[in-house]
Amino acid sequence: MAIKLKNGHEIKYVIGSGALAFDGKGWLYERPLVALRHIQPELFTVVLKSLKLKKIKGNYVWWHPWTCIRPILGGAVNKVGLTSPGFDYWLKNIAPKIDFSKGNIVVSFFGEVYEIIEMINKTNHLNIAAYEINSSCPNSGSKLDEAQVVINNTKRIKGVSRHPLIFKVSVTQDYLAIAKGLVGIAEAISLNSVPWEKVFPDKVTPLWRLEKKVKGGGGGVSGKPAQELNWKAVRELSEQGFIPVIAPSVMEFDDMEKVRKLGASAVSFCAIHLPDHDWWHFWKPWKLFTWFTNPCKPTKFVRKEMEK
């Protein structure tokens, strides 16, 4: 199964927003893996890290990332805070270095509707697969009111875009109402990480110090702990049948078949750098050399399916 966009691009395997940085070439620690072909971006539709019009410092500091990112059993929790260099900086210094000729790049935007419209007007000429609209939750009262605000804003955005739209929702939103209202506007629906409070309502987040400092919740949970809620949304959106769904939280090869049985038309990977090893290999140093010979999990999964 796959999602066929109106511009002809086919979405089947997706690298989630930010997993390969703002240029699709990977963060510094991932670039050796790309060079060694353990990560093969060309096998995927690559969603760039979400851009905002103005620069956002966020919470990420490269020399101590554990301040805002912590591994948890089966996944991770992050409170990066939509760190962004600013759209104009990206357009001038990063975009010219991106190879858009393959047409597999999705540019992701976050912000007020007027900001997103401005950014789209300045990137409409690029040969991209689609725009991803990373929806925030407007403070507009009831969920029904909130959903209508999101729908109206997205219609305005669609009015200026020459590229297909992928709409990114959260399980905390009325995603069924949003999907219904975006028929003919968005060509695919994707799902964000799940707020810590939804996954672990009775547990203190490992990022509690940062939460206390900057407020705004305990972070977004990804990986296996997010599967129950995100996959429930995948099933419900697929049963509703209005817009094709990209399923997140795929961590194992069998997960791809599981989400397809739930109705997903495409699958998404965020931890693109995960090695194809069990954790106990760290306690077997003689096996660590395989880090340099085996592809990372998502790339291996896609290769395996393509070989069938």
C-alpha positions in Angstrom: 0.0 0.0 0.0 1.1 3.6 -0.5 -0.3 7.1 -0.8 -0.3 8.6 -4.3 -0.3 12.4 -4.1 -1.8 14.5 -6.9 1.6 15.6 -8.1 2.6 11.9 -8.7 4.8 11.4 -5.6 4.2 8.1 -3.8 4.5 8.0 -0.1 5.2 4.5 1.4 8.1 4.9 3.8 8.6 8.2 5.6 11.4 9.6 7.7 9.6 11.7 10.3 10.0 15.4 10.8 13.5 16.3 12.2 15.0 12.8 12.1 17.4 13.9 9.4 17.7 17.5 10.5 16.8 20.6 8.5 18.5 19.5 5.3 17.6 15.8 5.0 21.3 14.8 5.3 21.2 14.0 9.0 22.5 15.4 12.2 26.3 15.3 12.8 26.1 11.9 14.5 24.0 10.5 11.6 26.1 11.7 8.7 28.7 8.9 9.0 25.8 6.4 8.9 24.5 8.1 5.7 28.0 8.0 4.2 28.3 4.3 5.1 24.9 3.7 3.5 23.5 2.4 6.8 20.9 5.1 6.4 19.6 5.5 2.8 17.4 8.6 2.7 16.6 8.0 -1.0 14.5 5.0 0.1 12.1 7.3 2.0 10.0 10.4 1.8 12.1 12.7 4.0 10.3 15.2 6.2 12.6 18.0 7.3 12.6 19.4 10.8 9.7 21.8 11.3 10.5 25.4 10.5 9.1 28.6 12.1 9.3 32.0 10.6 11.4 33.4 13.5 14.4 31.8 15.1 13.6 29.6 18.1 16.3 28.8 20.5 14.4 25.9 22.1 15.8 23.6 24.8 18.3 21.6 22.8 22.0 22.1 23.5 24.3 19.8 21.5 26.9 19.2 24.3 24.3 18.0 26.8 21.2 16.8 24.8 20.0 14.7 27.8 18.6 18.0 29.2 15.7 17.7 26.8 15.9 14.2 25.4 15.8 11.0 27.5 15.6 7.3 26.5 12.8 5.4 28.1 11.9 1.7 27.8 11.1 1.1 24.1 11.4 4.7 23.0 12.2 8.2 24.1 10.8 11.4 25.6 11.8 14.8 24.3 11.2 18.4 25.1 13.4 20.0 22.4 10.9 22.8 21.9 10.8 23.2 18.1 14.3 24.6 17.9 14.6 26.4 14.6 17.3 28.6 12.9 14.5 30.7 11.5 13.0 30.4 8.0 15.0 33.1 6.3 18.3 31.6 7.5 17.2 28.2 6.3 16.1 29.5 2.9 19.4 31.4 2.4 21.9 29.0 3.9 20.5 25.5 4.1 18.0 25.1 1.3 20.5 25.8 -1.5 22.5 22.8 -0.3 19.5 20.4 -0.5 19.1 18.2 -3.6 15.4 18.8 -4.4 15.8 17.0 -7.8 14.7 13.7 -6.4 11.4 15.2 -5.3 11.3 13.1 -2.0 11.6 16.1 0.4 8.7 17.3 2.5 9.1 20.8 4.1 7.5 21.0 7.5 6.1 24.3 8.9 4.9 25.3 12.3 3.4 28.6 13.4 0.6 31.0 12.9 -1.3 30.8 9.7 0.1 34.1 8.3 3.7 32.8 9.1 3.0 29.5 7.2 1.5 31.4 4.2 4.6 33.6 4.0 6.9 30.6 4.1 4.9 28.8 1.5 5.0 31.8 -0.8 8.8 31.7 -0.6 9.2 28.0 -1.3 6.4 27.2 -3.8 9.1 27.2 -6.6 11.0 24.3 -5.0 10.6 20.7 -6.3 9.3 19.1 -3.2 6.9 16.2 -2.5 4.6 18.1 -0.2 4.3 20.5 2.7 3.7 19.1 6.2 1.6 21.4 8.4 2.6 20.8 12.0 -0.6 21.7 13.8 -0.5 23.4 17.2 -3.6 23.4 19.4 -5.3 26.8 19.3 -6.5 28.1 22.7 -10.1 28.5 21.4 -12.3 26.8 23.9 -14.0 23.4 23.1 -12.3 20.8 21.0 -15.0 21.3 18.3 -14.2 25.0 18.1 -10.5 24.2 18.1 -11.0 21.7 15.2 -12.8 24.3 13.2 -10.1 26.9 13.7 -7.5 24.3 12.4 -9.7 23.4 9.4 -10.2 27.1 8.5 -6.5 27.9 8.8 -5.5 24.9 6.7 -7.9 25.9 3.9 -6.3 29.3 3.8 -2.9 27.7 3.6 -4.0 25.4 0.8 -5.2 28.4 -1.1 -1.6 29.6 -1.6 0.2 26.2 -2.0 1.0 24.6 -5.3 2.2 21.5 -3.5 0.1 18.8 -1.7 -0.4 19.2 2.1 0.2 16.6 4.7 -1.5 17.5 8.0 0.1 16.5 11.3 -2.3 16.0 14.2 -2.0 15.0 17.8 -4.1 12.5 19.7 -5.0 15.3 22.1 -6.9 17.0 19.2 -10.3 16.0 17.7 -8.5 14.3 14.9 -11.6 12.8 13.4 -13.3 16.1 13.1 -10.2 17.7 11.6 -9.8 14.9 9.1 -13.4 15.2 8.0 -13.0 18.9 7.6 -9.8 18.6 5.5 -11.3 16.4 2.8 -10.0 17.8 -0.5 -7.5 20.0 1.4 -5.0 17.6 2.9 -3.8 14.5 1.0 -2.5 12.6 4.0 -2.6 12.7 7.8 0.3 12.0 10.0 0.6 11.9 13.8 2.8 13.6 16.3 4.5 12.3 19.4 2.2 11.8 22.4 2.3 14.1 25.4 3.9 12.5 28.5 0.8 13.1 30.5 -1.3 11.0 28.1 1.0 8.1 28.1 2.1 8.1 31.8 -0.6 10.0 33.7 0.7 8.9 37.1 4.4 9.2 36.5 6.8 12.1 36.8 8.6 12.8 33.6 12.4 12.3 33.5 12.5 15.8 32.1 10.9 17.3 35.3 13.6 19.8 35.9 13.2 21.2 32.4 9.4 21.1 32.7 9.7 23.1 36.0 11.9 25.6 34.3 10.1 26.2 31.0 6.6 24.8 31.8 4.5 23.3 29.0 4.3 19.7 29.9 6.6 16.8 30.4 7.6 16.2 26.8 6.6 14.2 23.8 6.8 10.4 23.9 7.8 8.4 20.9 8.4 4.7 20.1 6.7 1.7 21.7 5.1 3.6 24.6 3.3 5.8 22.1 1.9 3.0 20.0 -1.3 2.3 21.9 -2.6 5.9 21.6 -1.2 6.6 18.1 -2.2 3.3 16.6 -5.8 3.8 18.0 -5.9 7.1 16.1 -4.5 5.3 13.0 -7.3 2.7 13.2 -10.1 5.3 13.8 -8.9 7.7 11.0 -8.6 4.7 8.6 -12.0 3.5 9.5 -13.4 7.0 8.9 -11.9 6.8 5.5 -11.6 10.4 4.6 -7.8 10.9 4.2 -5.0 8.3 3.9 -3.0 7.8 7.1 0.7 7.7 7.7 1.3 5.5 10.8 4.0 6.5 13.3 5.8 4.6 16.1 7.1 1.8 13.9 9.9 0.3 15.8 10.1 -3.3 14.6 9.8 -5.0 11.2 6.5 -6.6 12.1 5.1 -3.3 13.2 4.7 -2.3 9.5 2.3 -5.1 8.9 0.4 -4.4 12.2 -0.3 -0.8 11.3 -1.3 -1.7 7.7 -3.9 -4.1 9.2 -5.2 -1.1 11.1 -5.6 0.7 7.8 -2.5 2.8 7.4 -1.4 3.5 3.9 2.2 4.5 4.8 4.6 4.1 7.7 6.8 6.5 9.4 10.1 6.2 11.3 11.6 8.8 13.6 14.5 7.1 15.2 16.1 6.6 11.8 19.6 6.0 13.3 18.6 3.0 15.5 21.1 0.2 15.1 19.9 -3.3 14.2 21.1 -4.7 17.5 19.6 -5.7 20.9 20.6 -3.7 23.9 22.7 -6.5 25.4 25.3 -6.1 22.6 26.7 -3.3 24.7 27.7 -6.0 27.2 29.4 -8.0 24.4 32.2 -5.7 23.1 33.2 -8.2 20.5 29.9 -7.7 18.7 30.2 -3.9 18.5 32.1 -4.1 15.2 28.8 -5.0 13.6 27.7 -1.4 14.0 30.0 -0.7 11.0 28.6 -3.4 8.8 24.8 -3.6 9.4 22.3 -1.0 8.3 20.1 0.9 10.8 16.8 -0.6 11.5 14.4 1.5 9.3 16.7 1.2 6.3 17.1 -2.6 6.8 13.3 -2.9 7.2 12.7 -1.1 3.9 15.4 -3.1 2.1 13.9 -6.4 3.4 10.4 -5.5 2.1 11.7 -4.4 -1.3 13.5 -7.7 -1.7 10.3 -9.7 -1.3 
